[in-house]
Amino acid sequence: MKKTQLLKGVLEGCVLLIIQEKEVYGYELVQQLKLSGFTDIVGGTVYPLLQKLEKNELTTSVKKPSKDGPDRKYYQITSKGKEYCQEFIQNWQELEASVHNLIDKGGKEL
C-alpha cells in the first residue's frame, strides 16, 4: 500500500491543526508539513485542500501584502474548524490505539 493512500484521510486534520496554531499562507503551510515529517507533500496537494476547507467553512482567508512579491492568502481556522480538530484528534487517537492493538497481537504470533 502506498503511503499517499493513507495520508489522504488524515491530511485535512493535520492541515487544520497547523492553521489552528496561527494563520498561515499556502507555501508556509507546505513547509510546515514538510518539517513535521510529511516530506512528500507538494503544493498541488495542499492548495485544493485549502479551497475545500474554506468552502466547508472550516477556515477563512484574507489577502495580505507581501514584502517578497504578490499578495498572500492567509488562512485562519473558524470555530467550526476548531470543533473539527477536536473530533479529528479523538478519532485519530482511537484509530491509532486500534491499529497498535492489531500490530501488537500480530507481532506476538510471528
ZITA-V737036 format. One record per pair of residues at least 4 apart in sequence whose C-alpha atoms are under 8 Angstrom apart, sorted by the first residue. I is the first residue (numbers start at 1). GAP is how many residues later the second one is. If there is no record, write none. Layout:
i->I gap->GAP
i->I gap->GAP
This chain:
i->1 gap->4
i->2 gap->4
i->3 gap->4
i->4 gap->4
i->5 gap->4
i->6 gap->4
i->7 gap->4
i->8 gap->4
i->10 gap->4
i->11 gap->4
i->12 gap->4
i->12 gap->37
i->12 gap->41
i->13 gap->4
i->13 gap->71
i->13 gap->72
i->13 gap->75
i->14 gap->4
i->15 gap->4
i->15 gap->14
i->15 gap->18
i->16 gap->4
i->16 gap->61
i->16 gap->65
i->16 gap->66
i->16 gap->69
i->17 gap->4
i->17 gap->68
i->18 gap->4
i->18 gap->11
i->18 gap->14
i->19 gap->4
i->19 gap->5
i->19 gap->56
i->19 gap->57
i->19 gap->58
i->20 gap->56
i->20 gap->57
i->20 gap->62
i->22 gap->54
i->23 gap->51
i->23 gap->52
i->23 gap->53
i->23 gap->54
i->24 gap->4
i->24 gap->5
i->24 gap->50
i->24 gap->51
i->24 gap->52
i->25 gap->4
i->25 gap->47
i->25 gap->48
i->25 gap->49
i->25 gap->50
i->26 gap->4
i->26 gap->17
i->26 gap->20
i->26 gap->21
i->26 gap->24
i->26 gap->47
i->26 gap->48
i->27 gap->4
i->27 gap->16
i->28 gap->4
i->29 gap->4
i->30 gap->4
i->30 gap->11
i->30 gap->12
i->30 gap->13
i->30 gap->16
i->31 gap->4
i->32 gap->4
i->33 gap->4
i->33 gap->5
i->33 gap->6
i->33 gap->8
i->34 gap->4
i->34 gap->5
i->34 gap->6
i->34 gap->7
i->35 gap->4
i->41 gap->4
i->41 gap->5
i->42 gap->4
i->43 gap->4
i->44 gap->4
i->45 gap->4
i->46 gap->4
i->47 gap->4
i->48 gap->4
i->49 gap->4
i->50 gap->4
i->51 gap->4
i->52 gap->4
i->53 gap->4
i->53 gap->5
i->53 gap->6
i->54 gap->4
i->54 gap->5
i->54 gap->6
i->54 gap->7
i->57 gap->21
i->57 gap->23
i->57 gap->24
i->58 gap->19
i->58 gap->20
i->58 gap->21
i->58 gap->22
i->58 gap->23
i->58 gap->24
i->58 gap->26
i->59 gap->16
i->59 gap->17
i->59 gap->18
i->59 gap->19
i->59 gap->22
i->60 gap->15
i->60 gap->16
i->60 gap->17
i->60 gap->18
i->61 gap->12
i->61 gap->13
i->61 gap->14
i->61 gap->15
i->62 gap->11
i->62 gap->12
i->62 gap->13
i->63 gap->8
i->63 gap->9
i->63 gap->10
i->63 gap->11
i->64 gap->7
i->64 gap->8
i->64 gap->9
i->64 gap->10
i->65 gap->5
i->65 gap->6
i->65 gap->7
i->66 gap->4
i->66 gap->5
i->66 gap->6
i->77 gap->4
i->77 gap->5
i->78 gap->4
i->79 gap->4
i->80 gap->4
i->81 gap->4
i->82 gap->4
i->83 gap->4
i->84 gap->4
i->85 gap->4
i->86 gap->4
i->87 gap->4
i->88 gap->4
i->89 gap->4
i->90 gap->4
i->91 gap->4
i->92 gap->4
i->93 gap->4
i->94 gap->4
i->95 gap->4
i->96 gap->4
i->97 gap->4
i->98 gap->4
i->99 gap->4
i->100 gap->4
i->101 gap->4
i->102 gap->4
i->103 gap->4
i->104 gap->4
i->105 gap->4
i->106 gap->4
